[in-house]
Amino acid sequence: MLYFKVKISLKEVRGVPVRIRLMRMGRKKKPFFRVIAADSRSPRDGKFLDILGYYNPLKEPYEFKVDPEKVKTWLKQGAEPTETVRALLKREGLL
């Protein structure tokens, strides 16, 4: 039997729930996180649609930088932030 794989870009899929969430980077015991917009079905460190910023919890005080224009654009399109990202965005005054 022949099987064909069809590659579909996540941007082409309509009606897919998009989440604004953290993607873990860094090495063991030294994490930092990227803030990304991703399909809710993709794994934590898998495919994503856009990089919105980063979060470093190890610095004192913590370091959190995002592009406010990108965040607002994704929120207008219906993306939902996770609880952690929602709390960080509220602290920065973006929600």
N, C-alpha and C positions, 0 to 999 in steps of 0.2 A: 504494500500500500504506500501511496505517496502522501506525505503531509506537508503542508505549506504553512509557514509562519507569516502572519500579517503583522507588520509593525505599524501601530497607530500612535501618532503624537498625542500627548495628553492635552495639548491645546486644541486639538480637533474634536475631542469628545465633548458633547453638550450634556448638560444636566449632571455632571459629575461633581460631588461635593468636594470643595477645596478647603483645606485647613491651613491656617498660618500656625506653624509649629517650629520646634527646635530640632536641629540636626546636630548630633554630637560629633565633634572633631577633637583633635589633639591626641596626646598619647595617654598611656595608662597613668591614672592618678593625677593627671593634669588636663582636665577637660575644658574646652570652650565650645560654644554652640553658635551655629549659624541660624538666623531666623529666616525661614523659607516659606514659600507658598507651595503646597504639594497636594496631589490627589490623596484623599483620605484613605484610600485602599493601598497606597504604596507603603513599603516598610520605612522605619524611622530614618535610616541612612540611605534610602533608595532614590529613585527618580524624583525630581522636583521641577516646578514650573519657573520659579524665580527666587533669587536671593534678595532678601529685604534688608539684612543687616547682620549684626553679631551680638553675642552676649558672653561676657567673661566673668563668671562668679568668683573666681579666685583672687582677683584684684581687690584691694581695699581702698575705697568703696568699689562695689561691683561696676563693671563697664558694660554699658548697653547702648548701642548705636544702631539706629535704623533710618532708612530713607522715608521720611513722613509722606512724601508724594506717592511712593509705591504702596505703602501700607494703606493709605486712603483709597487708592485705586482698587486694590484687591478687596477691601471691605465693601466698597460700592458695588462690586461685581458679585457679592454674596459670600465671600470667604469668611469662615468662622475661626477665630483664634482659639487655641487650647487654653486651659485655665492658667497655666504658667505664663504664656505669652500675653494673655489678657491682663494679668496682674502687672506685668512689666510695662505694657503699653499704658495702663492707667497711671502708673508712677511717673511716666514721661509726659502725661497729659495728651496722649493721642486718641484716647477713647473717652 
